[in-house]
Amino acid sequence: MDWPAVDRLCDELDRDLEASGDDIPEIVAHFLSDSDIRARDASYGEAQRDAIRTYLATGDYFDGVAVPWWGCLALVVGVVGGLIAWALA
């Protein structure tokens, strides 16, 4: 792979997209800015290529870590409990 050419083309496209004034989805911005990381880390590169393919095919993307429902519940309980303790102190 000619990574310097990939990096140059990604930078060029990123500048063109920014100049358009349109909102750029985060997945696209990450893909365009991370060509150097894809060059160093094949598994990261494959995950990014899979994510951008999914976005291009469906318009959907997930850019984060899935949090189970019980993780959200624990956070809410912790915050509410902390607020109650703070209010009573």
C-alpha positions in Angstrom: 0.0 0.0 0.0 1.3 3.5 -0.8 0.5 5.0 2.6 2.0 8.5 1.7 -0.4 8.7 -1.2 -3.3 7.5 1.0 -2.5 10.1 3.6 -2.2 12.9 0.9 -5.5 11.9 -0.7 -7.3 11.7 2.7 -6.0 15.2 3.6 -7.1 16.5 0.3 -10.6 15.1 0.6 -10.8 16.3 4.2 -10.0 19.9 3.1 -12.5 19.7 0.3 -15.2 18.4 2.7 -14.5 21.1 5.2 -14.5 23.8 2.5 -18.0 22.6 1.4 -19.5 23.9 4.7 -21.5 20.7 5.1 -21.6 18.8 8.4 -19.2 15.8 8.2 -20.1 12.7 10.1 -17.7 11.8 12.8 -17.0 8.4 11.2 -15.8 10.1 8.0 -13.7 12.7 9.8 -12.0 9.9 11.9 -11.4 7.8 8.8 -9.8 10.6 6.9 -7.6 11.7 9.8 -6.4 8.2 10.9 -4.6 7.0 7.8 -1.3 7.1 9.7 -2.8 4.8 12.4 -4.2 2.4 9.7 -0.7 2.2 8.2 0.7 1.1 11.6 -2.1 -1.1 13.0 -3.7 -3.5 10.6 -6.5 -4.5 13.0 -7.4 -0.9 13.7 -7.4 -0.3 9.9 -9.7 -3.2 9.2 -12.1 -2.1 11.9 -12.2 1.4 10.5 -12.6 0.1 6.9 -15.5 -2.1 8.1 -17.1 0.9 9.9 -16.8 3.2 6.9 -18.2 0.5 4.5 -21.2 0.0 6.8 -21.7 3.8 6.9 -21.5 4.1 3.2 -23.8 1.2 2.6 -26.4 2.0 5.2 -25.9 5.5 6.6 -25.5 4.0 10.1 -22.5 3.9 12.2 -21.5 3.2 15.8 -18.4 5.1 17.0 -18.0 4.0 20.6 -18.2 1.3 23.2 -21.6 -0.4 23.8 -22.7 0.1 27.4 -25.1 -2.5 28.8 -28.4 -1.3 30.3 -27.2 -2.2 33.8 -24.1 0.0 33.3 -26.4 2.9 32.6 -28.6 2.1 35.6 -25.6 1.9 37.9 -24.5 5.3 36.6 -27.9 6.8 37.3 -28.2 5.3 40.7 -24.7 6.5 41.6 -25.4 10.0 40.4 -28.8 10.2 42.2 -27.3 8.7 45.4 -24.4 11.2 45.3 -26.8 14.1 44.8 -29.0 12.9 47.7 -25.9 12.5 50.0 -24.6 16.0 49.0 -28.1 17.5 49.6 -28.3 16.0 53.1 -24.8 16.9 54.1 
